[in-house]
Structure formats: C-alpha cells, structure tokens
C-alpha cells in the first residue's frame, strides 16, 4: 500500500540511444522516445506505423482452418444453402454481422442473421437459436464474435444436420467445439492474435474474396474501425490499419447508419477520433444490445435509407440516455453493497451481488467499480435461482485466468484478460466468493492493485508549443497499446480554480509555469477542489490539446492526476493506520527510547541512500510528514506495512516502511531506521469514564461508521477501537468491522459489577504506558 492514489512511472531510455534512433527513424527526440516505448526498433516498423496500408494486412490463410471455412462457404453459396450469421449483441458483434451481411449482399447472396436475447439466452450460441435456424431449413451457421466455448451447442447443431463455422477472438478453453472449422487468431500460427471479432470476420471476407477484396473493403472500413475501437483491443498491427484508415473514411462515409450516428452525436464537420467512438458513438449502439433490441442497430448499419437510419440513430440516443439513468441507480446500489458486505482490507477481488439489476448494464458498472476501487470486480444479478454477471479487471491481472480456477461452479463462462461473463447457480455464489478470497490472498498483492499511470516525459517551461502537439498528433489513432502521450509538469503555480459543468463535476484550473499561463481541465475531479488553494505549487499528469474557440487556437492541459503536499490520505489507508495503533497498544508493546528523523533532509538521507533500509515509524505525525514528503515529489520506491512486515507486499529495490511494528518484526530486522515523535500512546487508552461514555452512545445502534462516531464523541479512532475490544472482552457487546463500518450486537448486562483493572486486556494495554501516563498527569 502507498499514500498516493496512483503512481506515475516512465520508461527510462538513454539519451544516446534516443539520439541514435532519431537518425534511424528520422524523427524528433521526443517522438523517437514515444516510438521506442511502443516497441519499434526499425525504420520499416516506423514507416508502417505512420503510413499503414491495406497491403500490409497478413495473409488470411495463415489462420488455422481458414481454407476449410472458405471451401464450405463456397459450397453453400453454389448449393444455394440457407446461410445464417450468428452474432453477439455488443458493438463488436453488431459490426461483425454488418461486415458479413454486406459481403454477401455485395456478391448477390441473401443471408439471415441471428442475435441471442441478452436476458433470456445470454452470451453465445443457444439451443433456442439453433432450433429457429433449423426450422428455417438453415444448413450453415457462421458465428461472429462468439462460439469458441459453445461445445454443447455446436454438438447439438450437428445432430440437426447443421454445420457450424466458428469465427471468434475470445480466449480458448481446454475443450474446443467440434465445429466444421474454427477461425480464431489465438489458435496457433497467426502473426497477430489481438484482433476483435469484427477483425476476424473481415479476415474471413478477405480470404473469400482474394483479389476482389480491395474493391470491397472501402464499403466496410469505417464499420470495422468502429468495432475495433469499441472492443478495446490493442491499436497496433492490423488493428492500427483498420482504425486509422477507417477513421479517415468516416469523414465521408457512404453508410447511412454511420452518417446518422455522427449527426446524432453532433460530430458533423469534426475530425472523428477514437475517443469519439469509444465514449459517444459506441455507447449508443451498445444501448440497443443492453436494454433494447440489437437488431435495430444492425438494420441501421445495413440500410441504404438515410431517413430510416436517422430515425434509428435517434432511438439509440434515447435508449442510451435510459441506459445511463439505470446505470447510475445500479452503481449507487453496488457501492452501498460494497460498504456493507465487503472488507476492502482483505478482499482484493470484489464480488458484488444484487437483484433486479439489468444484466445488460452491470458490465459497465463493473468497469466503473474496477476503476473506483482499483481492483478486479465480479458483479452478479440473481434471479430465479440463477446468478448472471460480468467481470472486469485492472492491468496486469487476467480476470479470465482468475475465474478459470472455478470452472466447476459455472453453467456458462467465457471472456479474455480484461473482461469475462459468467452464469452460475445462486447457491454457488458463496463458494465463488470464498474461492476468490483464497486465490487473491495467495496470488495478488496490494502492490499489484496500485493504479499506475505512465508518464512519457517531463515538460519544462518553453517546451510546450503547437509544433510539439502536431508531432504528437501524428501518432493517432490513440487507444490500447498506443495511448495518448501523457506528461508530467512539476511545480506549476495554481493561479485560480473553479468547478464547472452542468453538475459542477469538473475542475478547471489556471496554472502558471513562470513563463506562460495555461487552462487546465480535469474531468470528474471536482472533489479535488477542496484540497486546493490559490498559489499552491502543484504537479500535474496531463495530455496536451488544442482548444478551438471563436476562431482562436490555444494550448490547454487535459489533467489526469494532481499531486501536491498536504493532500489527505484515502479512508482505507487512514483506517489501516488507526488499526495499527490500537493493535500496537493492545499487543502490550513497550515504548522504546529511540532517535528522531523528522526533517525533510533526514528523509532525503533515508530514501536517496544507495543502501535501502527498512523504516520503522511509531507515530501518526511521522506518517503524515512522510505522506507530504512523497506527495511533494510523487516519489515511488516504497511500500507501507502495518505492525508486521508483509513479505507479499515487498518489492525489489523499494524501501519497506513499517508503521507501529510489533516486537517480533523489530527483532527480525536488524538494519532499520527508526522515526519517532516521542508520541504519547497512552492518550488512546480509554478510562472507565471513556468506556461508559462510549457504551452509552452505541447502546441503541446496530451499526455505525467508526470515523463519524469518533468525531461525534470527541474520541480518537484508536481509542474507539480499543473501547470496542474492551467491551467485547467484558461480554457487553459483540462486533465485527468492515472497511470502517462497525456491525454491533448489544448483549445482556452482567449482574455483577465489572472490575476494569482486573481485565487481562486492560492490564496488558496499560502496563507498558503506566509510567508515561503518570508523568503526564503530574505535569
């Protein structure tokens, strides 16, 4: 655990190496560093990156089973068989269907498509869908963006005389369906395994059309870009070709549905970028699959009727607004569930369970919870004895791999590293929760959950100009594996700030670097305003952007994070410190006579020394000084521990800081530096009057917030915790605590008077501190 909410990190590249590659790439040093960061080492790679061409696409027949699939489809075409495209209800699935249907229409073949009902059938191939296709005398199913886990369903289709060609991009499991052909870039041999479902569908079309493919692809290039960006796959290799060329094509799209979406989103006349797709256009299409009928989105992308396309685009906007409203309600309920049922100190994977939550929306809620709490999230809706849900994860932890440990519990399961879907019996939810808790204890550290934000460089006064931004823009489109470059700008003076927006949710700052003044905008970070003061020195993590206003172009900062001294600790860290103090006192650890390291220069000596020593801290005041030291530099080479050294949280080369270490920990580590403020711990030990006051005020409560109660009673939080333990020792209460919330049961009062001094816990607490307390009383 650390003080900061996120860590800014960068990849260090030697200046001589940058200079050498600048000559090879024929680029400016800053752009050279960005290219090296993205793994490019040759002029050919750089040329392909800046000028992607359709000719650079890989041979589609490198995909396993592609030749088998092509032959079977051509056989079906020649035999005038009934062909069905079986898709999915998200943007990737909808665009995949669109690409396949537009191909067959291009060659004059009529096909049908099927999208499962999200609520009744769930993700993937269903028996219901297969039976409908059988009733229409369909003999060939081509799946898009689905099918890789449909072992039973494909076997059922075969019994009905239906051949299935699976095209998918999701992770493969141990047993694959016995399909006629399976096309998935994650199966052996293909040079790029990160295509989305729409990309895989396009590769099938490429193989079917061979030489005529180049004439066809402009008619679907913008659709493929839409699906690729929306599915958040890495924007490199073939995906970069699809997105860069597709976004360029969107400016003058010939597809009425694409034009209607752009018009409805008020983006006409603007350069469409990946951000517009991900945050404005794609959510409208997704809304049809989440709470509406996804067939209308397919119809919009297939129709040649502009008025019909615009009417559907308006309907999608209304659906999206309704989706946003429902999402807010579910998010509020999910956060309440976390506060009540989840212990954030222990549970590194959150399992959130609710009822009457729309299964088409909970995936988005999982993403928001994942971002807010910086840990993987599994969210389930329970209905009629069945739990259906979605999972999302943080960078570095594959939620697919985690959930794969418990396959025996699922009715349905599939996904990839960052997202997964699952269905299980409601009676198995408790088993899944226990399994996730045990897995995370063994395999996940809090250090792995720390949000890491990459800084591509440090800005200095006079570096920022329009030319720099133009060079950065040449790297577009930005997205996964090619993020928009972020920079740190340190020691800016905060001239002014205010909250803006319809709901005052955003923060606008005016900052001065000593040479120029800039506007700095930070979306959804208005809460930071309470910690800011005019003339503060602040450090920003930011993107550079050109602001166009009334014909004038100005450079503005789009702020991702703000750091400054004297920012508060988060609630979880504060709680862990409070518990460490009460645990230390209750352990009866004697107070040691130790030296002081409190000045900033002493911290520099400790943290910048070549030899890393463990640091023991024995006061909250000392920890606050450390916090301000780290916030002032956004320095990261340390890990916080409480009472004991947790070896799972240790990181090579980082200093371990142990707050209120037990004697056992202190004796383990000989080479340590000790920070102390001569702090009087006895002020946190409750007297009889304190206990009576506390007991009287909690007597009618079933639960309360520890921090609020301490403030209300004018007692320290460690003292309140010790009161709870003493009252439980006296058999007056039973309690449990989760993330600072106390759940309480009041027991019957004993008939005999309780001698507080005779309680073993009370004596253990007081013994090491009695002398210090008596001396304080005399003074």
PyMOL commands that set and color helices and strands:
alter all, ss='L'
color gray80, all
select helices_A, chain A and resi 15-25+29-37+43-50+54-56+60-62+66-78+91-106+127-135+151-159+197-217+221-230+238-250+256-264+274-291+295-302+306-341+362-373+399-404+407-409+426-443+446-449+466-473+526-531+571-586+600-607+620-633+647-649+663-668+681-684+688-698+706-713+717-729+756-758+760-767+770-778
alter helices_A, ss='H'
color red, helices_A
select strands_A, chain A and resi 6-9+82-87+112-115+138-143+163-167+181-183+349-354+376-383+386-392+410-415+419-425+451-454+458-459+487-500+506-512+517-522+537-549+552-563+614-617+638-642+655-659+672-675+703-705+733-738+741-746
alter strands_A, ss='S'
color yellow, strands_A
deselect
rebuild
show_as cartoon
